[in-house]
Amino acid sequence: MPQSPGIETKRADRAARRAAARAADQRRRLRRGLGIALLVAVAAAGGLIFASRFGGADDLVVADSLPASVPREGRIMGDPTAPVTLVEWGDYQ
């Protein structure tokens, strides 16, 4: 016995509603995940700002001065006849 077109239409409507509900659920999960990731990022940034702003100056380490046995001439330090030459460039801008 053939089914009436109304039953097929109802099945198609029900399938469409289920698909729409699944898509809406996926969007909700995505938004929730993005929201949680944003909260974690904001909390981490706040923690880093707090730590850098209110961190003690006790953590500051000052290097010892260069020993007198190391020869210095202007910008050059060390033995000029050494087998290895290290050139350091820096720009603070």
GUBA-715223 format. One record per residue: x, y, z of N, C-alpha, C, O in turn. Coordinates in nm, 3 decimals. Example, Ala and Ser with C-alpha at 12.3 -4.5 7.8 and 13.67 -1.06 7.14 Angstrom:
{nX=1.319&nY=-0.569&nZ=0.780&caX=1.230&caY=-0.450&caZ=0.780&cX=1.320&cY=-0.330&cZ=0.780&oX=1.424&oY=-0.332&oZ=0.846}
{nX=1.285&nY=-0.225&nZ=0.708&caX=1.367&caY=-0.106&caZ=0.714&cX=1.290&cY=0.003&cZ=0.787&oX=1.341&oY=0.114&oZ=0.804}
***
This chain:
{nX=0.085&nY=-0.118&nZ=0.000&caX=0.000&caY=0.000&caZ=0.000&cX=0.089&cY=0.124&cZ=0.000&oX=0.170&oY=0.139&oZ=0.092}
{nX=0.078&nY=0.211&nZ=-0.096&caX=0.161&caY=0.331&caZ=-0.104&cX=0.126&cY=0.430&cZ=0.007&oX=0.010&oY=0.443&oZ=0.047}
{nX=0.230&nY=0.497&nZ=0.054&caX=0.207&caY=0.596&caZ=0.160&cX=0.164&cY=0.727&cZ=0.098&oX=0.200&oY=0.761&oZ=-0.015}
{nX=0.086&nY=0.799&nZ=0.174&caX=0.038&caY=0.927&caZ=0.124&cX=0.150&cY=1.030&cZ=0.128&oX=0.242&oY=1.017&oZ=0.209}
{nX=0.145&nY=1.132&nZ=0.043&caX=0.250&caY=1.233&caZ=0.040&cX=0.262&cY=1.307&cZ=0.172&oX=0.368&oY=1.363&oZ=0.202}
{nX=0.157&nY=1.309&nZ=0.251&caX=0.161&caY=1.381&caZ=0.379&cX=0.260&cY=1.319&cZ=0.476&oX=0.324&oY=1.391&oZ=0.551}
{nX=0.274&nY=1.186&nZ=0.475&caX=0.366&caY=1.118&caZ=0.566&cX=0.511&cY=1.151&cZ=0.528&oX=0.594&oY=1.178&oZ=0.615}
{nX=0.541&nY=1.148&nZ=0.399&caX=0.675&caY=1.181&caZ=0.353&cX=0.710&cY=1.326&cZ=0.388&oX=0.823&oY=1.355&oZ=0.426}
{nX=0.614&nY=1.414&nZ=0.374&caX=0.636&caY=1.554&caZ=0.408&cX=0.664&cY=1.569&cZ=0.556&oX=0.753&oY=1.645&oZ=0.596}
{nX=0.589&nY=1.495&nZ=0.640&caX=0.612&caY=1.501&caZ=0.785&cX=0.749&cY=1.449&cZ=0.820&oX=0.818&oY=1.506&oZ=0.905}
{nX=0.791&nY=1.340&nZ=0.755&caX=0.924&caY=1.284&caZ=0.782&cX=1.033&cY=1.383&cZ=0.740&oX=1.131&oY=1.402&oZ=0.812}
{nX=1.016&nY=1.444&nZ=0.627&caX=1.114&caY=1.542&caZ=0.578&cX=1.120&cY=1.662&cZ=0.672&oX=1.228&oY=1.714&oZ=0.701}
{nX=1.003&nY=1.707&nZ=0.719&caX=0.999&caY=1.819&caZ=0.813&cX=1.069&cY=1.783&cZ=0.943&oX=1.145&oY=1.863&oZ=0.998}
{nX=1.044&nY=1.662&nZ=0.993&caX=1.104&caY=1.616&caZ=1.117&cX=1.256&cY=1.606&cZ=1.100&oX=1.331&oY=1.645&oZ=1.190}
{nX=1.302&nY=1.555&nZ=0.988&caX=1.445&caY=1.545&caZ=0.962&cX=1.508&cY=1.684&cZ=0.952&oX=1.619&oY=1.706&oZ=1.000}
{nX=1.438&nY=1.776&nZ=0.889&caX=1.489&caY=1.913&caZ=0.877&cX=1.498&cY=1.979&cZ=1.015&oX=1.595&oY=2.050&oZ=1.043}
{nX=1.398&nY=1.955&nZ=1.100&caX=1.402&caY=2.012&caZ=1.235&cX=1.518&cY=1.954&cZ=1.315&oX=1.586&oY=2.027&oZ=1.388}
{nX=1.541&nY=1.821&nZ=1.301&caX=1.653&caY=1.758&caZ=1.372&cX=1.787&cY=1.815&cZ=1.323&oX=1.876&oY=1.842&oZ=1.403}
{nX=1.800&nY=1.833&nZ=1.195&caX=1.924&caY=1.889&caZ=1.140&cX=1.945&cY=2.032&cZ=1.187&oX=2.057&oY=2.071&oZ=1.220}
{nX=1.838&nY=2.110&nZ=1.191&caX=1.848&caY=2.248&caZ=1.240&cX=1.884&cY=2.250&cZ=1.387&oX=1.962&oY=2.336&oZ=1.431}
{nX=1.829&nY=2.157&nZ=1.466&caX=1.861&caY=2.151&caZ=1.609&cX=2.007&cY=2.112&cZ=1.629&oX=2.074&oY=2.166&oZ=1.716}
{nX=2.057&nY=2.017&nZ=1.548&caX=2.198&caY=1.978&caZ=1.559&cX=2.289&cY=2.095&cZ=1.523&oX=2.390&oY=2.118&oZ=1.589}
{nX=2.254&nY=2.168&nZ=1.418&caX=2.336&caY=2.283&caZ=1.378&cX=2.335&cY=2.391&cZ=1.486&oX=2.439&oY=2.450&oZ=1.516}
{nX=2.218&nY=2.415&nZ=1.546&caX=2.210&caY=2.514&caZ=1.653&cX=2.291&cY=2.469&cZ=1.774&oX=2.355&oY=2.552&oZ=1.839}
{nX=2.290&nY=2.339&nZ=1.804&caX=2.368&caY=2.287&caZ=1.916&cX=2.518&cY=2.303&cZ=1.889&oX=2.594&oY=2.338&oZ=1.979}
{nX=2.559&nY=2.277&nZ=1.766&caX=2.700&caY=2.296&caZ=1.732&cX=2.742&cY=2.442&cZ=1.744&oX=2.852&oY=2.471&oZ=1.791}
{nX=2.656&nY=2.533&nZ=1.702&caX=2.686&caY=2.677&caZ=1.716&cX=2.697&cY=2.715&cZ=1.863&oX=2.786&oY=2.792&oZ=1.900}
{nX=2.607&nY=2.662&nZ=1.946&caX=2.614&caY=2.692&caZ=2.090&cX=2.744&cY=2.641&cZ=2.150&oX=2.807&oY=2.710&oZ=2.229}
{nX=2.783&nY=2.520&nZ=2.112&caX=2.908&caY=2.465&caZ=2.164&cX=3.028&cY=2.548&cZ=2.119&oX=3.118&oY=2.575&oZ=2.198}
{nX=3.028&nY=2.590&nZ=1.995&caX=3.137&caY=2.672&caZ=1.943&cX=3.144&cY=2.805&cZ=2.017&oX=3.252&oY=2.848&oZ=2.057}
{nX=3.029&nY=2.871&nZ=2.035&caX=3.028&caY=2.999&caZ=2.108&cX=3.075&cY=2.980&cZ=2.252&oX=3.149&oY=3.063&oZ=2.304}
{nX=3.032&nY=2.871&nZ=2.316&caX=3.072&caY=2.845&caZ=2.454&cX=3.223&cY=2.822&cZ=2.460&oX=3.290&oY=2.875&oZ=2.549}
{nX=3.278&nY=2.745&nZ=2.367&caX=3.421&caY=2.720&caZ=2.364&cX=3.501&cY=2.846&cZ=2.339&oX=3.604&oY=2.870&oZ=2.403}
{nX=3.454&nY=2.928&nZ=2.246&caX=3.523&caY=3.055&caZ=2.220&cX=3.515&cY=3.149&cZ=2.340&oX=3.611&oY=3.219&oZ=2.371}
{nX=3.401&nY=3.149&nZ=2.407&caX=3.386&caY=3.232&caZ=2.526&cX=3.481&cY=3.189&cZ=2.636&oX=3.542&oY=3.273&oZ=2.703}
{nX=3.493&nY=3.058&nZ=2.656&caX=3.585&caY=3.008&caZ=2.759&cX=3.729&cY=3.041&cZ=2.722&oX=3.807&oY=3.082&oZ=2.807}
{nX=3.765&nY=3.024&nZ=2.594&caX=3.900&caY=3.057&caZ=2.551&cX=3.929&cY=3.206&cZ=2.570&oX=4.040&oY=3.243&oZ=2.611}
{nX=3.831&nY=3.291&nZ=2.542&caX=3.848&caY=3.435&caZ=2.562&cX=3.866&cY=3.467&cZ=2.710&oX=3.951&oY=3.550&oZ=2.745}
{nX=3.787&nY=3.404&nZ=2.796&caX=3.802&caY=3.426&caZ=2.940&cX=3.940&cY=3.385&cZ=2.989&oX=4.002&oY=3.456&oZ=3.069}
{nX=3.988&nY=3.271&nZ=2.943&caX=4.121&caY=3.224&caZ=2.984&cX=4.228&cY=3.322&cZ=2.936&oX=4.322&oY=3.352&oZ=3.009}
{nX=4.216&nY=3.370&nZ=2.812&caX=4.314&caY=3.464&caZ=2.758&cX=4.314&cY=3.595&cZ=2.837&oX=4.420&oY=3.650&oZ=2.867}
{nX=4.196&nY=3.645&nZ=2.870&caX=4.187&caY=3.770&caZ=2.946&cX=4.244&cY=3.751&cZ=3.086&oX=4.315&oY=3.838&oZ=3.137}
{nX=4.214&nY=3.637&nZ=3.149&caX=4.267&caY=3.610&caZ=3.283&cX=4.419&cY=3.598&cZ=3.279&oX=4.487&oY=3.649&oZ=3.368}
{nX=4.472&nY=3.531&nZ=3.178&caX=4.618&caY=3.517&caZ=3.168&cX=4.684&cY=3.653&cZ=3.145&oX=4.787&oY=3.682&oZ=3.205}
{nX=4.625&nY=3.735&nZ=3.058&caX=4.681&caY=3.868&caZ=3.033&cX=4.675&cY=3.952&cZ=3.160&oX=4.771&oY=4.023&oZ=3.192}
{nX=4.565&nY=3.945&nZ=3.232&caX=4.554&caY=4.019&caZ=3.358&cX=4.657&cY=3.973&cZ=3.460&oX=4.716&oY=4.054&oZ=3.530}
{nX=4.677&nY=3.843&nZ=3.467&caX=4.777&caY=3.790&caZ=3.560&cX=4.917&cY=3.836&cZ=3.524&oX=4.997&oY=3.870&oZ=3.612}
{nX=4.948&nY=3.836&nZ=3.396&caX=5.081&caY=3.882&caZ=3.354&cX=5.099&cY=4.031&cZ=3.380&oX=5.207&oY=4.074&oZ=3.423}
{nX=4.997&nY=4.109&nZ=3.355&caX=5.005&caY=4.253&caZ=3.382&cX=5.022&cY=4.277&cZ=3.532&oX=5.104&oY=4.359&oZ=3.573}
{nX=4.945&nY=4.206&nZ=3.612&caX=4.954&caY=4.220&caZ=3.758&cX=5.093&cY=4.181&cZ=3.806&oX=5.153&oY=4.251&oZ=3.889}
{nX=5.145&nY=4.070&nZ=3.755&caX=5.276&caY=4.023&caZ=3.799&cX=5.387&cY=4.119&cZ=3.757&oX=5.480&oY=4.142&oZ=3.833}
{nX=5.377&nY=4.176&nZ=3.638&caX=5.482&caY=4.266&caZ=3.593&cX=5.473&cY=4.401&cZ=3.662&oX=5.574&oY=4.468&oZ=3.683}
{nX=5.353&nY=4.441&nZ=3.697&caX=5.335&caY=4.572&caZ=3.758&cX=5.369&cY=4.571&cZ=3.907&oX=5.429&oY=4.665&oZ=3.958}
{nX=5.329&nY=4.466&nZ=3.974&caX=5.347&caY=4.462&caZ=4.118&cX=5.456&cY=4.367&cZ=4.163&oX=5.469&oY=4.337&oZ=4.282}
{nX=5.536&nY=4.318&nZ=4.067&caX=5.649&caY=4.232&caZ=4.102&cX=5.754&cY=4.314&cZ=4.176&oX=5.774&oY=4.431&oZ=4.146}
{nX=5.819&nY=4.251&nZ=4.270&caX=5.918&caY=4.323&caZ=4.351&cX=6.045&cY=4.352&cZ=4.274&oX=6.079&oY=4.281&oZ=4.180}
{nX=6.114&nY=4.456&nZ=4.314&caX=6.242&caY=4.491&caZ=4.253&cX=6.351&cY=4.401&cZ=4.307&oX=6.466&oY=4.410&oZ=4.263}
{nX=6.317&nY=4.312&nZ=4.402&caX=6.416&caY=4.221&caZ=4.458&cX=6.461&cY=4.120&cZ=4.354&oX=6.567&oY=4.058&oZ=4.369}
{nX=6.382&nY=4.101&nZ=4.248&caX=6.416&caY=4.004&caZ=4.145&cX=6.524&cY=4.057&cZ=4.051&oX=6.575&oY=3.981&oZ=3.969}
{nX=6.558&nY=4.184&nZ=4.062&caX=6.655&caY=4.246&caZ=3.972&cX=6.795&cY=4.198&cZ=4.006&oX=6.838&oY=4.206&oZ=4.122}
{nX=6.867&nY=4.148&nZ=3.907&caX=7.003&caY=4.099&caZ=3.927&cX=7.097&cY=4.191&cZ=3.850&oX=7.079&oY=4.212&oZ=3.730}
{nX=7.195&nY=4.243&nZ=3.917&caX=7.294&caY=4.331&caZ=3.854&cX=7.419&cY=4.250&cZ=3.831&oX=7.469&oY=4.183&oZ=3.922}
{nX=7.471&nY=4.254&nZ=3.710&caX=7.591&caY=4.179&caZ=3.676&cX=7.713&cY=4.241&cZ=3.743&oX=7.719&oY=4.361&oZ=3.768}
{nX=7.808&nY=4.155&nZ=3.771&caX=7.934&caY=4.203&caZ=3.827&cX=8.008&cY=4.281&cZ=3.719&oX=7.988&oY=4.260&oZ=3.600}
{nX=8.093&nY=4.373&nZ=3.765&caX=8.170&caY=4.450&caZ=3.668&cX=8.275&cY=4.360&cZ=3.605&oX=8.310&oY=4.255&oZ=3.660}
{nX=8.323&nY=4.401&nZ=3.491&caX=8.422&caY=4.323&caZ=3.416&cX=8.554&cY=4.321&cZ=3.492&oX=8.599&oY=4.425&oZ=3.540}
{nX=8.617&nY=4.204&nZ=3.503&caX=8.745&caY=4.198&caZ=3.576&cX=8.851&cY=4.285&cZ=3.508&oX=8.848&oY=4.306&oZ=3.387}
{nX=8.944&nY=4.333&nZ=3.587&caX=9.049&caY=4.420&caZ=3.535&cX=9.144&cY=4.345&cZ=3.442&oX=9.216&oY=4.408&oZ=3.364}
{nX=9.145&nY=4.213&nZ=3.450&caX=9.236&caY=4.135&caZ=3.364&cX=9.189&cY=4.129&cZ=3.219&oX=9.266&oY=4.087&oZ=3.132}
{nX=9.064&nY=4.170&nZ=3.189&caX=9.013&caY=4.170&caZ=3.052&cX=9.046&cY=4.305&cZ=2.990&oX=8.998&oY=4.408&oZ=3.038}
{nX=9.128&nY=4.307&nZ=2.885&caX=9.165&caY=4.436&caZ=2.825&cX=9.046&cY=4.499&cZ=2.752&oX=8.967&oY=4.430&oZ=2.688}
{nX=9.036&nY=4.631&nZ=2.764&caX=8.928&caY=4.706&caZ=2.698&cX=8.987&cY=4.825&cZ=2.627&oX=9.076&oY=4.895&oZ=2.677}
{nX=8.935&nY=4.847&nZ=2.506&caX=8.976&caY=4.965&caZ=2.432&cX=8.854&cY=5.012&cZ=2.353&oX=8.821&oY=4.954&oZ=2.249}
{nX=8.789&nY=5.115&nZ=2.400&caX=8.669&caY=5.164&caZ=2.334&cX=8.558&cY=5.061&cZ=2.337&oX=8.511&oY=5.020&oZ=2.443}
{nX=8.516&nY=5.020&nZ=2.219&caX=8.408&caY=4.921&caZ=2.210&cX=8.461&cY=4.779&cZ=2.206&oX=8.382&oY=4.685&oZ=2.199}
{nX=8.589&nY=4.760&nZ=2.210&caX=8.649&caY=4.627&caZ=2.197&cX=8.692&cY=4.579&cZ=2.334&oX=8.757&oY=4.651&oZ=2.410}
{nX=8.655&nY=4.454&nZ=2.365&caX=8.695&caY=4.393&caZ=2.492&cX=8.765&cY=4.262&cZ=2.460&oX=8.731&oY=4.193&oZ=2.364}
{nX=8.863&nY=4.227&nZ=2.541&caX=8.931&caY=4.100&caZ=2.525&cX=9.057&cY=4.110&cZ=2.442&oX=9.103&oY=4.219&oZ=2.407}
{nX=9.112&nY=3.994&nZ=2.413&caX=9.238&caY=3.985&caZ=2.340&cX=9.214&cY=4.010&cZ=2.191&oX=9.138&oY=3.936&oZ=2.129}
{nX=9.275&nY=4.111&nZ=2.133&caX=9.252&caY=4.138&caZ=1.991&cX=9.308&cY=4.029&cZ=1.899&oX=9.271&oY=4.023&oZ=1.781}
{nX=9.396&nY=3.945&nZ=1.949&caX=9.451&caY=3.836&caZ=1.867&cX=9.382&cY=3.703&cZ=1.895&oX=9.435&oY=3.599&oZ=1.857}
{nX=9.269&nY=3.704&nZ=1.957&caX=9.197&caY=3.579&caZ=1.989&cX=9.154&cY=3.510&cZ=1.859&oX=9.129&oY=3.578&oZ=1.759}
{nX=9.144&nY=3.376&nZ=1.860&caX=9.107&caY=3.304&caZ=1.738&cX=8.960&cY=3.323&cZ=1.699&oX=8.922&oY=3.295&oZ=1.585}
{nX=8.878&nY=3.368&nZ=1.790&caX=8.736&caY=3.388&caZ=1.763&cX=8.700&cY=3.533&cZ=1.791&oX=8.742&oY=3.590&oZ=1.891}
{nX=8.622&nY=3.593&nZ=1.699&caX=8.574&caY=3.730&caZ=1.718&cX=8.423&cY=3.728&cZ=1.725&oX=8.357&oY=3.671&oZ=1.638}
{nX=8.368&nY=3.789&nZ=1.825&caX=8.224&caY=3.798&caZ=1.842&cX=8.184&cY=3.943&cZ=1.823&oX=8.232&oY=4.031&oZ=1.893}
{nX=8.094&nY=3.967&nZ=1.727&caX=8.046&caY=4.102&caZ=1.699&cX=7.901&cY=4.107&cZ=1.742&oX=7.820&oY=4.027&oZ=1.697}
{nX=7.867&nY=4.201&nZ=1.830&caX=7.730&caY=4.215&caZ=1.878&cX=7.675&cY=4.350&cZ=1.833&oX=7.739&oY=4.454&oZ=1.851}
{nX=7.556&nY=4.346&nZ=1.775&caX=7.489&caY=4.467&caZ=1.730&cX=7.361&cY=4.479&cZ=1.811&oX=7.297&oY=4.378&oZ=1.840}
{nX=7.323&nY=4.598&nZ=1.846&caX=7.199&caY=4.620&caZ=1.920&cX=7.135&cY=4.751&cZ=1.879&oX=7.202&oY=4.846&oZ=1.840}
{nX=7.003&nY=4.754&nZ=1.890&caX=6.926&caY=4.875&caZ=1.859&cX=6.812&cY=4.884&cZ=1.959&oX=6.727&oY=4.795&oZ=1.961}
{nX=6.808&nY=4.985&nZ=2.040&caX=6.707&caY=4.999&caZ=2.144&cX=6.581&cY=5.069&cZ=2.098&oX=6.493&oY=5.099&oZ=2.179}
{nX=6.570&nY=5.096&nZ=1.971&caX=6.452&caY=5.166&caZ=1.924&cX=6.349&cY=5.068&cZ=1.878&oX=6.241&oY=5.107&oZ=1.834}
***
